């Protein structure tokens, strides 16, 4: 998380804490439910107001899911901005190697609001055919609560502020709708997002280099980040060194003149 985003997040929590009962802040969080199944039978509304079954948005590709609300004054905008910055740095294309699902947690919000957000972020994404891979949804309270509960996203409505207190982050889902990884915060390193997509796809996307990096890195569920696993890095380096020496010896032996 960069300094600006951190300051914004702290201001958000300070404002909430000053005007809200402590129980509201205690009730929010992002529980790690790795392997949990998203209820794909849930029906939401797409940007045009048409009913859309969640499972219909999975096309044999991993999905990045973000819980926001479209009138959020601060944190949600930073989350979406961080997401689009990370995705623009990837060689993967939304709608081809992965899909993005954005769901409003406010059941009062309308498809018109979702459509307005879609226009903004698809334009910022700037890829040809990008709209195909972005989905901005709204839904009723029961459906929203069922999905957020299944994926560990805990939030609360503050009637005094008319705002939602909620955590920030992304959920990487497998093509079957199971939780693969969580990416926490409002700024997402492009490398972390790429590794999360490769891992969520079970190797169906990415390159051999990506899989080597996954071997050398591990996911920390406490931070939602990937970090170097030094032992594996040393092992990989050792293997490459031995292979290099073997190739050198073989090359030298081939150049020796026959007796």
C-alpha positions as CSV (number, residue, x, y, z in Angstrom):
1,X,0.0,0.0,0.0
2,X,1.5,3.4,-1.0
3,X,1.6,6.3,1.4
4,X,-1.3,8.2,-0.1
5,X,-3.6,5.1,0.0
6,X,-2.5,4.4,3.6
7,X,-3.3,7.9,4.7
8,X,-6.7,7.7,3.0
9,X,-7.5,4.4,4.7
10,X,-6.4,5.7,8.1
11,X,-8.6,8.8,7.6
12,X,-11.5,6.6,6.7
13,X,-11.1,4.5,9.8
14,X,-10.7,7.5,12.0
15,X,-13.9,9.1,10.7
16,X,-15.7,5.8,11.2
17,X,-14.4,5.3,14.7
18,X,-15.3,8.8,15.8
19,X,-18.9,8.5,14.8
20,X,-19.6,4.8,15.1
21,X,-20.0,2.4,18.0
22,X,-16.9,0.3,18.6
23,X,-18.9,-2.8,17.7
24,X,-19.1,-1.8,14.1
25,X,-15.4,-1.7,13.7
26,X,-15.0,-4.9,15.6
27,X,-17.3,-6.7,13.2
28,X,-15.4,-6.0,10.0
29,X,-12.6,-8.1,8.5
30,X,-11.4,-10.3,5.7
31,X,-11.3,-13.9,7.0
32,X,-9.0,-16.3,5.1
33,X,-11.3,-19.0,3.7
34,X,-8.8,-20.6,1.2
35,X,-10.6,-23.4,-0.7
36,X,-14.1,-22.2,0.1
37,X,-16.6,-22.5,-2.6
38,X,-18.4,-19.4,-3.9
39,X,-22.2,-20.1,-4.3
40,X,-22.4,-19.9,-8.1
41,X,-26.1,-20.3,-8.1
42,X,-26.6,-16.8,-6.8
43,X,-28.3,-14.3,-9.1
44,X,-27.3,-10.6,-9.3
45,X,-28.0,-7.8,-11.8
46,X,-25.6,-6.8,-14.5
47,X,-24.9,-3.2,-15.7
48,X,-28.1,-3.3,-17.8
49,X,-30.3,-4.6,-15.0
50,X,-30.5,-8.1,-16.4
51,X,-30.4,-11.0,-13.9
52,X,-27.0,-12.7,-14.1
53,X,-26.2,-16.0,-12.4
54,X,-22.8,-15.8,-10.8
55,X,-21.7,-19.1,-12.3
56,X,-22.3,-17.7,-15.8
57,X,-19.4,-15.2,-15.3
58,X,-16.9,-18.1,-15.0
59,X,-15.7,-19.1,-18.4
60,X,-13.0,-21.7,-17.5
61,X,-10.7,-18.8,-16.4
62,X,-9.7,-17.5,-13.0
63,X,-11.7,-14.6,-11.6
64,X,-10.6,-11.6,-9.6
65,X,-13.5,-10.5,-7.3
66,X,-13.8,-7.2,-5.4
67,X,-16.5,-6.2,-2.9
68,X,-17.1,-2.5,-3.0
69,X,-20.0,0.0,-3.2
70,X,-20.2,2.5,-6.0
71,X,-21.0,5.5,-3.8
72,X,-18.1,4.8,-1.4
73,X,-16.4,8.1,-0.7
74,X,-12.9,6.8,-0.4
75,X,-11.7,3.2,0.1
76,X,-13.5,1.5,-2.8
77,X,-12.3,4.0,-5.3
78,X,-8.7,3.4,-4.2
79,X,-9.2,-0.3,-4.4
80,X,-10.5,-0.1,-8.0
81,X,-7.8,2.3,-9.0
82,X,-5.2,0.0,-7.5
83,X,-6.7,-3.0,-9.3
84,X,-6.7,-1.3,-12.7
85,X,-3.1,-0.1,-12.3
86,X,-2.0,-3.6,-11.6
87,X,-3.9,-5.1,-14.5
88,X,-2.6,-2.6,-17.0
89,X,0.9,-3.8,-16.1
90,X,0.1,-7.4,-16.9
91,X,0.4,-9.1,-20.3
92,X,-2.7,-11.1,-19.5
93,X,-6.0,-9.6,-20.8
94,X,-9.3,-9.5,-19.0
95,X,-11.8,-11.5,-20.9
96,X,-9.1,-13.8,-22.3
97,X,-6.9,-15.1,-19.5
98,X,-9.1,-14.0,-16.6
99,X,-12.2,-12.1,-15.7
100,X,-13.0,-9.4,-13.2
101,X,-16.2,-9.3,-11.1
102,X,-17.0,-6.2,-9.0
103,X,-20.0,-6.5,-6.7
104,X,-21.7,-3.7,-4.7
105,X,-22.3,-4.6,-1.1
106,X,-25.1,-1.9,-0.9
107,X,-28.4,-3.4,-2.0
108,X,-29.8,0.1,-2.6
109,X,-27.4,0.7,-5.5
110,X,-28.7,0.4,-9.0
111,X,-27.5,-1.1,-12.3
112,X,-27.1,2.5,-13.6
113,X,-24.5,3.2,-11.0
114,X,-22.7,-0.1,-11.9
115,X,-22.8,0.9,-15.6
116,X,-21.2,4.3,-14.8
117,X,-18.4,2.6,-12.9
118,X,-17.9,0.1,-15.7
119,X,-17.5,2.9,-18.3
120,X,-14.9,4.6,-16.1
121,X,-12.8,1.6,-15.4
122,X,-13.0,-0.1,-18.7
123,X,-11.8,3.1,-20.3
124,X,-8.9,3.3,-17.8
125,X,-8.0,-0.3,-18.4
126,X,-7.6,0.7,-22.1
127,X,-7.4,-2.8,-23.7
128,X,-9.3,-3.7,-26.8
129,X,-12.3,-5.8,-25.9
130,X,-11.6,-5.1,-22.2
131,X,-15.3,-4.7,-21.5
132,X,-15.8,-8.4,-22.2
133,X,-13.8,-9.3,-19.0
134,X,-15.2,-6.7,-16.6
135,X,-18.5,-7.3,-14.8
136,X,-20.1,-4.7,-12.4
137,X,-22.9,-6.2,-10.4
138,X,-25.6,-5.2,-8.0
139,X,-27.9,-7.4,-6.0
140,X,-30.4,-7.9,-3.1
141,X,-29.3,-8.0,0.5
142,X,-29.7,-11.8,0.9
143,X,-27.6,-12.7,-2.1
144,X,-24.9,-10.2,-1.2
145,X,-24.7,-11.5,2.4
146,X,-24.6,-15.1,1.2
147,X,-21.6,-14.4,-1.1
148,X,-19.7,-12.2,1.3
149,X,-20.2,-14.7,4.1
150,X,-19.0,-17.6,2.0
151,X,-15.8,-15.7,1.0
152,X,-15.0,-14.3,4.5
153,X,-15.8,-10.6,3.7
154,X,-17.2,-9.0,6.9
155,X,-18.7,-5.5,6.7
156,X,-21.2,-3.3,8.5
157,X,-23.5,-0.5,7.7
158,X,-23.3,2.7,9.8
159,X,-26.6,4.5,9.6
160,X,-25.2,7.7,11.2
161,X,-22.7,8.1,8.4
162,X,-24.8,6.3,5.8
163,X,-21.7,4.5,4.8
164,X,-20.3,0.9,5.0
165,X,-17.3,0.0,7.1
166,X,-15.5,-2.7,5.3
167,X,-12.0,-4.1,4.6
168,X,-10.2,-3.7,1.3
169,X,-8.8,-6.4,-1.0
170,X,-9.4,-8.8,-3.8
171,X,-10.3,-12.5,-3.9
172,X,-8.7,-14.7,-6.6
173,X,-11.1,-17.5,-7.5
174,X,-10.4,-20.7,-9.5
175,X,-12.4,-21.4,-12.7
176,X,-14.6,-23.6,-10.5
177,X,-15.3,-20.7,-8.1
178,X,-13.1,-21.8,-5.2
179,X,-11.0,-19.3,-3.2
180,X,-7.4,-19.5,-4.3
181,X,-5.8,-16.4,-2.8
182,X,-6.6,-13.1,-1.1
183,X,-4.8,-9.9,-2.1
184,X,-5.1,-7.4,0.7
185,X,-5.1,-3.6,0.7
186,X,-5.8,-1.0,-2.0
187,X,-2.5,-1.3,-3.9
188,X,-1.6,-4.5,-5.7
189,X,1.8,-5.4,-7.0
190,X,1.5,-6.5,-10.6
191,X,3.7,-9.5,-9.8
192,X,1.4,-10.6,-7.0
193,X,-1.6,-10.3,-9.1
194,X,0.0,-12.3,-11.9
195,X,1.1,-15.1,-9.6
196,X,-2.3,-15.2,-8.0
197,X,-3.9,-15.6,-11.4
198,X,-1.4,-18.3,-12.5
199,X,-2.0,-20.2,-9.3
200,X,-5.8,-19.8,-9.4
201,X,-5.7,-21.2,-13.0
202,X,-3.8,-24.3,-11.8
203,X,-1.1,-23.5,-14.4
204,X,-3.5,-23.1,-17.3
205,X,-2.2,-19.6,-18.0
206,X,1.3,-18.1,-17.7
207,X,4.7,-19.4,-18.8
208,X,7.2,-21.8,-17.4
209,X,9.0,-18.8,-15.9
210,X,5.8,-18.0,-13.9
211,X,5.7,-21.6,-12.5
212,X,9.4,-21.4,-11.6
213,X,8.7,-18.1,-9.7
214,X,5.8,-19.8,-7.9
215,X,8.2,-22.6,-6.9
216,X,10.6,-20.0,-5.5
217,X,7.9,-17.8,-3.8
218,X,5.3,-18.5,-1.2
219,X,2.0,-16.9,-0.4
220,X,1.6,-15.3,3.0
221,X,-2.1,-15.4,4.0
222,X,-1.5,-12.8,6.7
223,X,-0.4,-10.1,4.3
224,X,-1.9,-11.3,1.0
225,X,1.5,-11.1,-0.7
226,X,4.0,-13.4,-2.3
227,X,7.5,-13.4,-0.8
228,X,10.7,-15.3,-1.6
229,X,11.1,-18.8,-0.2
230,X,14.9,-18.7,0.3
231,X,15.4,-22.4,0.6
232,X,13.7,-23.1,-2.7
233,X,15.6,-20.2,-4.3
234,X,18.9,-21.7,-3.2
235,X,17.8,-25.1,-4.4
236,X,16.8,-23.8,-7.8
237,X,20.1,-21.8,-8.0
238,X,22.0,-25.0,-7.1
239,X,20.3,-27.0,-9.8
240,X,21.0,-24.3,-12.4
241,X,24.7,-24.1,-11.2
242,X,25.2,-27.8,-11.5
243,X,23.5,-27.9,-14.9
244,X,25.8,-25.0,-16.0
245,X,28.9,-26.8,-14.8
246,X,27.9,-30.0,-16.5
247,X,27.3,-28.2,-19.8
248,X,30.7,-26.5,-19.4
249,X,32.6,-29.7,-18.8
250,X,30.8,-31.4,-21.7
251,X,31.6,-28.6,-24.0
252,X,35.3,-28.6,-23.0
253,X,35.6,-32.4,-23.4
254,X,34.2,-32.1,-26.9
255,X,36.8,-29.5,-27.9
256,X,39.7,-31.7,-26.7
257,X,41.7,-33.0,-29.7
258,X,41.7,-36.8,-30.2
259,X,44.9,-38.6,-29.2
